[in-house]
Amino acid sequence: MQRVAVISVILEEPKKIQHEFNDAIASFQNIVRGRMGIPFEKEGVSVVSITVVGDINEINSLTGKLGNIPYVTVKTAISKKEI
């Protein structure tokens, strides 16, 4: 069963890792429903929110892939309701 999830990501060195980060998200484009990014250029940080719909394994796979990128912090909220 599928669930809705929001993946919150902080990139601490966005210019160094943006290509690896974008490639990781692109590899899960089948579950990504929306993405919003806010750059904090002066601080050298970016905040990204990704909304996904998928099964728990797909969501955890994407979260794990993003979390393994250096300078990236990831937290995920997953709905209790199955859709």
C-alpha positions in Angstrom: 0.0 0.0 0.0 1.1 3.5 -0.7 1.5 6.4 1.7 2.0 10.1 1.4 5.3 11.4 2.8 7.2 14.7 3.1 10.9 14.5 3.0 12.6 17.6 4.5 16.2 18.1 3.5 18.9 20.6 4.5 21.9 20.9 2.1 24.8 22.5 3.9 27.1 22.8 0.9 24.5 23.0 -1.9 26.9 24.1 -4.7 29.1 21.1 -4.0 26.4 18.5 -4.0 23.5 19.8 -6.1 24.2 17.5 -9.0 24.4 14.4 -6.9 21.3 15.5 -5.0 19.2 16.2 -8.1 20.3 12.9 -9.7 19.1 11.0 -6.6 15.7 12.7 -6.8 15.4 12.1 -10.5 16.0 8.4 -10.0 12.8 8.3 -7.9 10.7 10.6 -10.2 8.0 8.0 -10.3 7.1 8.7 -6.7 7.9 12.4 -6.5 4.8 14.6 -6.6 6.2 18.0 -5.7 9.4 19.8 -4.7 10.0 23.2 -3.1 13.5 24.6 -2.5 14.5 27.7 -0.5 18.1 28.9 -0.9 19.8 30.7 1.9 22.6 32.1 -0.2 24.2 34.3 2.4 24.3 31.4 4.8 25.4 28.8 2.2 22.5 26.5 3.0 19.4 25.3 1.1 16.2 23.8 2.4 14.2 21.4 0.2 10.8 19.9 0.8 9.9 16.9 -1.3 6.3 15.4 -1.3 6.2 11.8 -2.4 3.5 9.0 -2.8 4.9 5.5 -2.6 5.2 2.4 -0.6 7.3 2.4 2.6 10.3 0.7 0.8 10.4 3.3 -2.0 10.2 6.2 0.5 12.9 4.7 2.7 15.1 4.0 -0.3 14.9 7.6 -1.4 15.4 8.9 2.1 18.4 6.6 2.6 20.0 7.6 -0.8 19.7 11.3 0.1 21.0 10.8 3.6 24.1 9.2 2.3 25.1 12.3 0.4 27.7 14.3 2.3 26.5 17.6 3.7 22.8 16.5 3.6 20.5 16.1 6.6 17.2 14.3 6.0 14.0 13.9 8.0 10.8 12.2 6.8 7.2 12.4 7.9 5.0 9.5 6.6 1.2 9.4 6.7 -0.3 6.7 8.9 -3.2 6.4 6.4 -2.6 4.0 3.5 -3.9 5.2 0.1 
